Amino acid sequence: MVSQNAIPSKQYLGGSLPYAFTQEGIAMLSSVLRSKRAVEVNIQIMRAFVRLRKLVDANRKFSDKLDKLEKRMDKNDENVEYIFTAIRQLMTPAGNST
């Protein structure tokens, strides 16, 4: 028998279970799966995480530089303001309106 009180329900976890691994989850998985193919796949996934982290960091650095430049510009210049708005829209992923 399994305790119903000890196992969280799907509703408690947000409605559905995730379909993604964290970087730490991949590292734990590689300690369980020991076939050559599993190790190769895990290495590729870890490399993808590293590339993704570098991409996010580069975008953050660019955004910070853009913020500094924007603060130095004259706030009354509508053309410059329009350019910064257009660049920000291009930097925002599709479907993300933040």
C-alpha positions as a printed NumPy array, in Angstrom:
array([[  0.   ,   0.   ,   0.   ],
       [  1.095,   3.54 ,  -0.735],
       [  0.253,   6.457,   1.512],
       [ -2.02 ,   8.934,  -0.249],
       [ -0.87 ,  11.671,   2.11 ],
       [  2.842,  11.3  ,   1.36 ],
       [  2.595,  11.569,  -2.432],
       [  1.766,  15.044,  -3.772],
       [ -1.019,  15.224,  -6.315],
       [ -0.63 ,  16.717,  -9.795],
       [ -2.793,  19.625,  -8.686],
       [ -0.361,  20.383,  -5.85 ],
       [  2.532,  20.371,  -8.345],
       [  0.881,  22.942, -10.607],
       [ -1.524,  20.831, -12.65 ],
       [  0.931,  18.773, -14.658],
       [  4.337,  17.225, -14.324],
       [  7.264,  18.949, -16.091],
       [  8.665,  17.57 , -19.348],
       [ 12.159,  19.044, -18.899],
       [ 15.288,  18.288, -16.949],
       [ 17.394,  20.742, -15.037],
       [ 21.146,  20.703, -15.46 ],
       [ 21.43 ,  19.017, -12.074],
       [ 18.849,  16.407, -13.128],
       [ 20.916,  15.541, -16.199],
       [ 24.012,  15.158, -14.01 ],
       [ 22.115,  12.809, -11.672],
       [ 20.763,  10.853, -14.633],
       [ 24.268,  10.293, -15.956],
       [ 25.219,   8.645, -12.671],
       [ 22.405,   6.103, -13.181],
       [ 22.622,   5.479, -16.926],
       [ 26.026,   4.078, -17.763],
       [ 25.754,   2.98 , -21.392],
       [ 28.071,   4.637, -23.912],
       [ 25.132,   6.173, -25.767],
       [ 23.61 ,   7.581, -22.546],
       [ 26.921,   9.189, -21.601],
       [ 27.262,  10.772, -25.072],
       [ 23.725,  12.154, -24.944],
       [ 24.237,  13.52 , -21.435],
       [ 27.437,  15.274, -22.525],
       [ 25.62 ,  16.895, -25.439],
       [ 22.787,  18.032, -23.171],
       [ 25.249,  19.503, -20.672],
       [ 26.983,  21.367, -23.521],
       [ 23.599,  22.733, -24.59 ],
       [ 23.035,  24.047, -21.053],
       [ 26.442,  25.759, -21.132],
       [ 25.714,  27.363, -24.526],
       [ 22.31 ,  28.508, -23.305],
       [ 23.862,  30.059, -20.191],
       [ 26.441,  31.902, -22.337],
       [ 23.695,  33.157, -24.655],
       [ 21.64 ,  34.509, -21.76 ],
       [ 24.732,  36.146, -20.257],
       [ 25.684,  37.783, -23.569],
       [ 22.143,  39.107, -23.989],
       [ 22.23 ,  40.47 , -20.426],
       [ 25.556,  42.229, -21.077],
       [ 24.222,  43.745, -24.302],
       [ 21.092,  44.894, -22.501],
       [ 23.173,  46.503, -19.738],
       [ 25.323,  48.352, -22.287],
       [ 22.212,  49.505, -24.093],
       [ 20.766,  50.807, -20.814],
       [ 23.947,  52.799, -20.113],
       [ 23.94 ,  54.264, -23.607],
       [ 20.264,  55.118, -23.355],
       [ 20.834,  57.017, -20.094],
       [ 23.528,  59.113, -21.763],
       [ 21.308,  60.129, -24.68 ],
       [ 19.102,  63.195, -24.667],
       [ 15.629,  62.058, -23.62 ],
       [ 13.947,  64.595, -25.947],
       [ 15.216,  63.024, -29.157],
       [ 12.263,  61.015, -30.506],
       [ 14.305,  59.242, -33.191],
       [ 16.766,  57.787, -30.707],
       [ 13.91 ,  56.767, -28.407],
       [ 12.231,  54.987, -31.343],
       [ 15.467,  53.09 , -32.124],
       [ 15.823,  51.898, -28.527],
       [ 12.192,  50.756, -28.496],
       [ 12.672,  48.826, -31.745],
       [ 15.847,  47.142, -30.444],
       [ 14.112,  46.144, -27.214],
       [ 11.244,  44.602, -29.219],
       [ 13.729,  42.619, -31.288],
       [ 15.409,  41.349, -28.105],
       [ 12.119,  40.122, -26.622],
       [ 11.32 ,  36.501, -27.582],
       [  8.09 ,  35.933, -29.503],
       [  5.135,  35.438, -27.17 ],
       [  6.83 ,  37.196, -24.229],
       [  5.414,  40.683, -23.736],
       [  7.511,  41.671, -20.699]])
